[in-house]
Amino acid sequence: MPMGSKAIVETDGKLRPVLVYGSLLSDIVFSKVTKITPKRISNVILQDYRRVKVDNAPYPAIYPSEGAQVVGDLCEVGADIIELLDRFESSLYKRITANVLVTLEKGIQSVEADVYVWNQDLSKLSIYEWDYEYFKTYLLPGWSEVA
């Protein structure tokens, strides 16, 4: 089990789990936005949502889609970091609370987490899946220079 992952699941009320699934999967992007590198649990699953490209943008969006799933990282952050993430995600996204599936030594556990869901017209989204490896290889270098 990754160091510190237990605290993400058994939060003391001061820290909140947040699912990241796009550009914030990169520690470079996360630290530029928040000035921290968070503890993470990888391969966390959000069921019944789909992740796609936003048209003419390097980042993705998720929206409800029965039977689909989004894989991301669960990060443990405080209220001050949530505020920074809210600003970063802007009005394009709405922060909701959802249950995500986390694999731990004891098995799979459902954890309540904050998730940023697309808050605009779906016509602004591509039909194509967003690919983190493509982002990391081809888009992140340019993004991190200007961000």
C-alpha positions in Angstrom: 0.0 0.0 0.0 1.4 3.5 -0.9 2.6 5.4 2.1 0.0 7.7 3.5 -2.9 6.1 1.6 -4.7 5.0 4.8 -5.1 8.7 5.8 -6.9 9.3 2.5 -9.6 6.8 3.3 -9.8 7.5 7.0 -9.9 11.3 6.8 -10.0 13.3 10.0 -12.3 15.9 8.6 -9.5 18.4 8.0 -8.4 16.7 4.7 -10.8 15.8 1.9 -10.3 13.1 -0.9 -10.5 14.6 -4.4 -10.5 12.5 -7.5 -8.3 13.9 -10.3 -8.6 12.4 -13.8 -7.0 14.9 -16.2 -4.2 17.3 -16.3 -4.0 17.3 -12.5 -2.8 13.6 -12.7 0.6 15.3 -13.4 2.5 16.4 -10.3 3.9 19.2 -12.4 0.4 20.6 -13.1 -0.9 19.9 -9.6 2.0 21.6 -7.9 1.8 24.7 -10.3 -1.9 25.1 -9.4 -1.7 24.4 -5.7 2.0 24.7 -4.7 1.9 21.2 -3.2 2.5 17.6 -4.3 -0.3 15.6 -2.8 -0.4 12.1 -1.4 -2.1 9.9 -4.0 -3.8 6.6 -4.5 -3.7 5.5 -8.2 -6.2 3.5 -10.2 -9.3 4.8 -8.4 -12.5 4.2 -10.3 -15.5 6.5 -10.7 -18.3 4.4 -12.2 -21.0 5.6 -14.6 -19.0 8.6 -15.9 -17.1 9.0 -19.2 -13.9 11.0 -19.8 -13.5 12.8 -23.1 -11.5 15.6 -24.7 -12.8 19.1 -24.5 -12.9 20.5 -28.1 -9.9 22.8 -28.8 -8.4 22.2 -25.3 -5.6 20.1 -23.8 -7.7 18.9 -20.9 -10.6 16.5 -20.5 -14.1 16.6 -19.0 -16.3 13.9 -17.4 -20.0 13.6 -17.6 -22.5 10.9 -16.5 -22.6 7.9 -18.8 -24.2 4.7 -17.6 -21.8 1.7 -17.7 -18.7 3.8 -18.4 -15.9 4.4 -15.9 -13.2 7.0 -15.3 -9.8 6.0 -13.8 -7.9 8.6 -11.8 -5.9 9.3 -8.7 -7.4 10.1 -5.2 -5.5 13.0 -3.6 -5.9 14.1 0.0 -6.1 17.9 0.4 -7.3 20.6 2.8 -9.9 23.3 2.3 -7.3 25.8 1.1 -6.3 23.5 -1.7 -9.9 22.8 -2.6 -10.4 26.5 -3.0 -7.4 26.7 -5.4 -8.8 23.7 -7.4 -12.2 25.4 -7.6 -10.5 28.4 -9.1 -8.5 26.3 -11.5 -11.5 24.3 -12.7 -13.5 27.5 -13.0 -17.2 27.6 -14.0 -16.5 25.0 -16.7 -16.7 22.3 -13.9 -18.9 21.7 -10.9 -17.5 20.1 -7.8 -19.8 17.2 -6.7 -19.5 14.5 -4.1 -19.4 10.9 -5.5 -18.4 7.5 -4.4 -15.2 6.1 -5.9 -13.7 2.6 -5.7 -10.3 2.3 -4.1 -8.3 -0.9 -4.0 -6.6 -1.4 -0.6 -5.0 -4.4 1.1 -8.4 -5.3 2.6 -10.0 -5.3 -0.9 -12.1 -2.7 -2.8 -13.6 0.0 -0.7 -16.1 2.7 -1.7 -14.9 6.2 -0.6 -16.7 9.5 -0.8 -14.7 12.1 -2.7 -15.0 15.4 -4.5 -15.0 15.2 -8.3 -15.1 18.0 -10.9 -17.8 17.3 -13.5 -18.3 19.2 -16.7 -20.8 22.0 -16.1 -21.3 23.2 -19.7 -23.1 22.1 -22.8 -22.0 18.6 -23.9 -21.7 19.9 -27.5 -18.4 21.4 -26.4 -17.0 18.0 -25.9 -15.3 15.6 -28.3 -16.6 12.1 -28.9 -13.0 10.9 -28.4 -11.6 9.6 -25.1 -8.9 11.8 -23.4 -5.5 10.1 -23.2 -3.2 11.0 -20.3 -0.2 9.4 -21.9 -0.7 11.6 -25.0 -1.2 14.7 -22.8 2.0 13.9 -20.8 4.1 13.3 -23.9 2.9 16.0 -26.3 0.9 18.6 -24.4 2.4 18.8 -20.9 5.7 20.3 -22.0 4.1 23.3 -23.6 1.5 23.7 -20.9 4.0 23.6 -18.1 6.1 26.3 -19.7 3.2 28.8 -19.7 1.3 27.8 -16.7 
